[in-house]
């Protein structure tokens, strides 16, 4: 499937087929697309926790998801929690060392680079918004790759982020001091012939959406 076809195929799913499961190979391909997504400054502030366990999905649905997302999470083959780095950890020497030492070999150069990044990031307003933006970029890559495999997705903001963090910490070795949940994503198969299984795709006219200045 071309990128154009994948974009045209994708819709937001309301009702998943709970009997059909995403295989491990396809799930890995989808996650790899998220890993390869670009990140401003090249510091990769997003991580993904993928959950296929039915009992754990139900726990997240019942305890962390808002009403209208609960059935989606229960019936989806997989849910992904798109998590972002906490601002306090993002500017830490520990985090920046992990990211920058991959491309800077000399100790002095690395130390100077860390200081420059810290100085820049600490002056940046709304660092949480920066992290959220990067998480949305990762999510967009994941959803398009899923569409290429004819796997439906639902991007969800309707959840209790604090409760998600608590459940992740309890069940998924998640450090709340370093990371927080930004988005939830349901993935799975659905009946493509059932109009009620998806949200109707209505978009504004191209000329209203885009202006081309020559």
N, C-alpha and C positions, 0 to 999 in steps of 0.2 A: 504494500500500500504506500502511495506517495504521502508526503507530509500534508499536501492539500487535501487528499482523500481522507486522511486520518482526522484532520480538523473538521471536515464536513460530516464525517461519520459520528463524531463524538457528541453525545448529549449527556445531560445530567440525569442520573438514574434514580428513580423513586422506589422501584421494586426489583430486588435481585432474586435470581434462582438459587435457592439455598442448597440445591442438590449438585450443582456443578462447581467444581473446584479448580482454581488456577494451579497449574502444575509448577513445580519448583523451578524448572528451567525458565519459564515465562516470567515468573516472579523475580528471578535474578536479573533478567534482561530489563525489566521495568525499573528495578532499584538502581541498576547500573546507569540508566538514563538520568536518574536524579543525581547520582554521584558525579556525572560528567557535566552537569549544568554549570554555567559560569557563576562566579561570585565576585562582587566588587572587591578590589584590593587583593584578590586571590587568597583570602584567608579562610574560606569555607566554614561558615558559621552555622551550618544546618546539618542535622542528623535525622535519620528516619528509623523508627521502631515499627516493624511489620509484625502483625499478630494474626495468625490463622487458627489458633486454638479456639474451638467453639465456646468453651466455658468462659475463657477469658474475654472473648468478644462480647459475650452476654453480660459479663460483669461491667465492662466499659459502657455498654449500651444502657444498662439499668442504673448505673451509679454516676455516670459522667455526661451522657448525651442528653440533649433536650428532647422532648417528646417526639417531635417530627423526624428525628434522626435515629431513634432507637431501633425500629424494625429494619432500617437499611443496614445498620451495623450488625445486627444479629444474623441477617440473611446473606450479607456479602461474604464472598469467599475469604476476604482479607480486609483488615483495616490497617492503615498506616497512620502513625502519629508523627507529624512533621514537627521536629523540635528545633529550637534556636538556642544559641549560646547566650547566657545571661550577660548583660553589659559589664558587670564587675569581673567576670571571668574572661570576657573577651579582651579586656585591656591588661590582663595579667601577664606577667613575664612567662609564666608556665605555658599558657595557651599560645602566645605569639612565638615562643621558642619552637613549639611543635610545628607551627605552620611555616615559619621562616627558615628554619634550619634545613628544610628540604632543598632550598635554592641558594642558600648562603653558607659557604663552607668555613670561611675564616671567622674565628671567635670574635675578634674586634669588630669586623664588619657586621656580624650578627647582632652583637650588643648595641651597636649604633643604630641598626635598622629597627630593633625592638623599641628603642627609645623614641625614634621618629614616629613609628606607628602608634605608640602609646600617646605621644603628644598630640598627634592628629586626631586619634579616636576620642581622647578625653575632651577635646575642644568641640567635637561634633555634637550638634544638638540632636536629641531624639534618637539615641543609639538603639533603643528598643525597636523603633520604627525601621531602622536600617536592617536589623536582624530579621524582622518580619518580611521586609521586601525580598531579602535573599531566600527566605523559606518559600515565598510565593513563586519565585523563579524556578526553584527545584521542583515544586509541585506541578508547574506547567509542563516541565520536561517529562515528569512521570506520567501525567495524564495523556499526553500525546503519544508516548511510547505504548501505553496501555491500549489506546485506540488503534494503533498500528496492528496490535495483536487481537483486535476486536474484543477487548475487555473493557467493560463499562466502568465509569468512575463517578463519584460524587464528592466534590470538595465541600467540606463542612466547617463552618465557624460556630455552629450551634451546639456548644458543649461547655462544660464547666472546666476551664483550664486548670484551676487549682486541684480539682479532684482528679483530673487526668494525670497531673504530675504526681500526685500521691499514689495512684494505682501503678504508674510506671515505676516509681521508686520501690513499691512493695513487691511487684511481680517481675520486673524487667531490668534490674540492676541499673537504675537511673538515678543520677546525682542531681537533686533539685537545686543544690548550691551552684551548679554549673549550667544547667539547661532548663528550658521551660517549653511547654507545648504551645505551638503557634496555630497549627491547622490539623484537622483530622480528615482522612481520606478513606472512603469505602471503595473497594474494587471487587468486581465480579462479573458474572454473566447474567443476561436478562433475555426475556422474550422480545426479540426485535419486531415481532408482528403485533405486539400489544402496545397500543398507543398510551395506555395508562401506566406503563412501566417507566416512562421517561417524561421529563419536563418538556413542554413544547418549546422549540427553539424559535424565538422571535427576536429579531435584531433591527436596529435602526438602519435607515438607508445608508449606503456607502458614502454618498456625498454629504450626509449629515455627520457621519463618523469621521471622515478623513478630508483634509484640505491639502492639496498638492500645490506648493508655491514654486513657480518657475521663474 
